Amino acid sequence: MKDITISSDIKYIGADDKDIELFENQYKVPNGVSYNSYVILDDKIAVLDTIDKRKTNEWIENLEKVLNGKLPDYLIISHLEPDHGYNIKTIIDKYPSIKIVGNNKTFAFLPQFFDINDLEERKIEVKDGDELDLGKHKLRFIMAPMIHWPEVMMEYDELEKVLFSADGFGKFGTLDTEEDWDCEARRYYFNIVGKYGVQVQALLKKISALEIQSICPLHGPILKGNLSHYIEKYDIWSKYEVESEGIYIACASIHGNTFEACEKLKNILEEKGATKVVLADLSKVDLSEALEDAFRYGKIIFVSSTYNMEIFSPMRNLLLDLKEKNYQNRKVGIIENGTWGPNSAKGMKEILSTMKNIEIVEPTVTIRSTLKNHDIEKLNELAEAILH
């Protein structure tokens, strides 16, 4: 077990998964992911969440080492999703006297995953603001519905000022991965939690009154020091505000001609003073990365070839994913390409029209097969419109 110090009473018993290829069977995680679980040692002993089945044996070993022959009194279920809840039945079978702590939604969903014959006798149902007295440590429960399941709750340890934040403030990457927190936390947030900005804002208001010295999420590193940075990021993300000044060009090109037009547009924008222009080939970049950048920047240009008289599928996939994640508050440009019937702009606008506060600037640029001089004039006009 890796040595992760939280405090003398709060122990880490999670595990790194360096072999997983796709998180939730859809998101590439080149640096793996951590499944975090914790134990609070006090007059009463509480285990906070289990971990994924992929690391069951390591988790049991870690748990036994920390308990050192003692019996846990409580299992607190912050989140039932299988990457955290798979071993609930495992710990019940191993420690038959353990009590299960959750909220009404937890216990509504729990039988869908496990047959626990004596659940009524062992369950302790809590609601927002309730406390669990462990001795020196008192845990206050904070309901956090839809971050990102309805039953999610967090726990605040009043003694050591620790917030156990469930999937909140989590990130991709194992705990021994040395990388910037913002990037993979942003990708994690917008792909996992991004739809639920209103609920995140409600949570931030709840925790604003707490004195927090550490944040212990269910994925990613324990956060200590400069906590205002992480909370500020969550505030920006959950308000769907612009995080970074710049222009993002998302390009879906079939044979390369559409991408060449995007490269020309990028040059034009930079010549006109754009400080940062990010160009992505949607056929090559991971969709979760494209979605992250579309949320990061305030000005976006969506560029798509026409395919079967529709949007080329990499662009359609991005736009539909953005719609699902509640995309809003952006300034947008549109470019289409086609040989006999350019039609992708119409489809892109139809999807964008379902989103909140999307400003589509003119002109919409239509290219026929390859870039011509008169197209460059239109690209210049579009560049001026998106910049100002």
N, C-alpha and C positions, 0 to 999 in steps of 0.2 A: 504493500500500500504506500502510495506516495505521501510524503510528509507535507501536509497542508495545515498550517497552524491557523486556527480560528480563535480558540481560547483554551484554557485548561479544562473547561467543562464542556465545550462544544467541539465535537470531533467530526472530521470528514471521513466518510466511508464509501464514497463513490468510486467510479472507475472511468478510465479513458478507453475509448473505442477507436483504434487506429485503422481497423480493417474495414469499417463500414464504407460503402461506396456512395449510397444515396440515403440521406436522412429523410424520413417519412416516404421512402421509396420514390423521391422525386428531386431532392435538392443535392447537388454534388457537394461533397465535403472533403476536399483534398487533404485537409489537416485533421480529419476525423471529428469526433464530438465527445464531450464528456457527459456522463450521467451522474448527477450529483445527489448525494444522500447524506444525512447528518444524524448525529446522536447527541442529545443533551444529557449529561450525567449529573444527577442531582438526587435529592431524597427519592424522587420518582424519576424514572428514566424514560425519555421519549425518543423514538426513532422518527425522523422526518423524511418520509417518502422512501420507496424502494427504487430499484432501477430496472433497466431493460433486461430481457431474457438473455441477450447476448453476453452479459457479464454477471450472470447469477452467481456462479461459483466464487468469483473474486469478491463480490459484494458480501456474500455469507462469511467468507474468511475475514474480511475487514470488520464486519459487525461483531463476530465472535472475539476478535482481537481487542476491540474497544471495550466490549462488555466484560471481558476477563472473568467469565463465570457468573456474572450477574444476569438477572432476568429483566427484560424491558417491560415497562408498565403500559406504554402507549405507542401505537403507530398512528402518526398524524398523516392524513392523506391530503396533500395540497392540490394534487392534480391526478386524475385517474388515467390519463393517456398511457398506453402500454409501455412507453419508454421510461415511465416513472412508476407505474402501478403494477407491472407484470408480476412482481414477487409478493404481492399482498397475501395471497393464499400461502405462499412459501413461509412467510414469517408467522402467520397464524398457526400453521401446522407445527412449526419448530418451537413456538412459544405459546402454548394453548391458553395461557392466562392473560395474554395481551389484550388490551382494549383498543378499539378502533375509533379514532376521532375524525369526524368530518361534518359536513353540513347537510341540509336536507337533499340537495341535488346529488351530493356524493353518494348518499345511501339510496337514492332513487336509481342511480346508474350502476352501483356496485354489483347488484345481482345479474346484470347483463354480462359481466365478466367472470364472476366466480359464484359457485354454490357454497355459501357459508351458512351451515345449518343453524348455528346459534348466534346469528348476526344481531338479533334484537337484544340479546343478553349482553353482548360485548360492545355494542356501539355507544358512543358518546356524541350526541349531535350538538353542534355549536352554531351560533349565528354571529353576525357582525358585532364586534365589540366585546364578545365573551372572552373570559380568561381561563387558562388552565394553569393551576398552581403545581409546580414541580418541587417547590421548596424555596431555594434562593431565587430560582428563575420562574418568572410568570410570563406565560405566552398569551398575547392578545391576538385574537383572530380578526383578520381584515378580509371581508369578502371582496373578491375581484372577478366577478362574472364576465365571461367572454374575453378573458386574457389568458388563453384564447378558447376555453371551453366554459360552459355555464357553471360548472361546479368549482372553478378555481378559487382558492383562497390563499392568503399569505399569513405569516405569523410574525409577530414582533416581540422580541425578547426584551423586556423592560430593564433587566439588570445590565446586560452587556450592549444594549442598543443595537441589536442585530435584526435586520429585516430578512426573513426567509421569503424570497420573492417569487417562488414558483417559476413559471417560464418568463416572467418579467425580468428585464435586464440580463437576459441570457445571450449567448453568442455561439456560433459554430466554432469548431476547433477544440483540440484536446487541451488539457490544462498545462501541458509542457510545451505547447506551441507558443513561440515568441512572435507576436504580430500585433499590429495596432488594433485596439479594441473596437474603435468606431466602425471600421469597414465591415467586419464579419458580424458585429452586433446589428448594424444597419440592415445587412442582407437578411439576417435572422428575423429582425423585427418586421420588416415590410412583407416578407413572405409568410411568416407564421402568425403575426399579430396585427399586421397593417390595416386590415379591414375595420378594426375595432378602436379607432381613434377616440371616439366619444367615451368609451368605457375606460380607456387609458387615462384620459383627462380626469374622469371621476376618481380613479385610483390616486392620481398625483395629488389631487386635492385632499384626499384622506390622509396620505402619508406626509403631507407638508407640515403638519403639526408635530410630527414625531422627531425626536433627536436620534438620528441614525448614524452609527459609526461604521457599520459594515453591512454589505448586501450580499446575501448568499442565494444565488439563483440555482435552478435545477440543471442548467447547462452553462458552461463557461466559468471563468475565474471568479473567486470571491473578490468583491470590490471593496477596497479600503483606501481612504484618502481621496481628496478631490471628488467626493461624491456628487457635488453640484454639477460637475461636467456630465456625468451619466444621466442625471435627472433632467438637465437642460436638453440633452439630445432627445430624450423621450418626450419632453414637452414640445419640441419642434416637430418631431416625427408625428406625434399624435394629433397635432393641429394641422397637419398636411402643409406646413410652411416650407419655404425654400431654405435649405440648409447651406448650400454652397452656390456662390455666384458662378455662372457658366452656362453653356449651351450644350445640350445633349442631342446628337444626331443618331437616331435609331434607323438603320437601313436594312431593308429586306430585298436583296438583289439576287437574280437568278444566274445570269451569265457574266456579271461584273460591270455592265454598262451603267446600271443604276448606282453602283458603289462608286464608280469613277465620278459621277455627278456629285455625289456626297463629298468626295475628296476635294472637288473644285469648290463646293460650297464652304467647306471647312477653311480653305485658303482665303476665300473672299471674306468670311467672318473675321478671321485673324487679321487680315489687312485693314479691315474697318475698325480694329481696336478691341475685338473680343479677347478678354484675358485668358479664357479657358474654353476650349471646344473639344468635346469628347465624341469621337465617332466610333460606332459599334456596328459590326456586321452581325446581324441577328441570326444568321445561319451558323455562325461559329461561336458566338458568345453564349454562355449558359443563360437560360431564361431568367433565373433568379437574380443574376448579376445585372441583366438589362432592366429588370423591374426596379432593382435597388437604385440604379442611376437615374431612371425616369423620375423617381421620387426625390432624389437628392437635389437635382437642378430645377430651376424655375422656368427655364425656356427649353422647349423640346421641339425638334423637327422630326416628324414621322415620314419616312420615305419608303415607298413600296412599289415593286414591279407588279404588273397585273398578271394574274395566273388564273386560267379558266374563267376569265371575266370577273374575277374577284380579287380580294387582297391576297398577296402571297402569304402562305401559311405561317412563316415565322413572325410576320407582323401581326397577323390576326391573333396568334397565340399571345403575343405581348399585350395587345390592346384589350383582349378579353380578360387576361390576368389582371391588368391594371383596373379594369372595371370592377372585377370581383374584389379587389383590394381597396375600393373606395377612392380611386384616384381623383384629384380635384386641385383647383387653385393654380393652374398652370397656363402659360402663354405658349401657343402651339402653332407650328407651321406644317404645311402638307406639301409633299411632292409625290407625283405618280409617274410611272413609266409604262409604256405599252406600244406594241407595233401596229396592230390594226384596230384596237379598241381599248385605249387606256381607261380603266374603270376603278382602279383601286382607291382613288381619292374619295369617291362617293362612299365606298364601304367604310373607310377609315372615319370619315365625318359622321356616318350613322352611328358608329360605336361611341365616338367621342361625344356626340350629342346627348348620350345617356348619362354623362358624367357632370359633376357639379363644378360650376365656375371655371370652365375651360374657354379661354379666349383664342379663337382660331384667326390668325392674321392672314391678310391677303398680300400678294396673290397666291393662289394655289398654283403650283408650277406643274405643268404637264410636259413630259419629255416623250418624244416618239423614237424609241429604240436607242439612239445615241445622242450625246450632248452636242448641240449646235450653238452658233454664236448668239442667236436670238434667245436660246435657253439661258445662256450666261447672263444676259440682260435681266431676265426674270429672276434668276438666282440672286442677282444684286438687289433687286427690289425686295425680295423676300428677306434677305439679310438685313436690309435697312428696317424693315417692318418688325423683325424679331428683336432687333437690338434696341429699338426705341419705343 
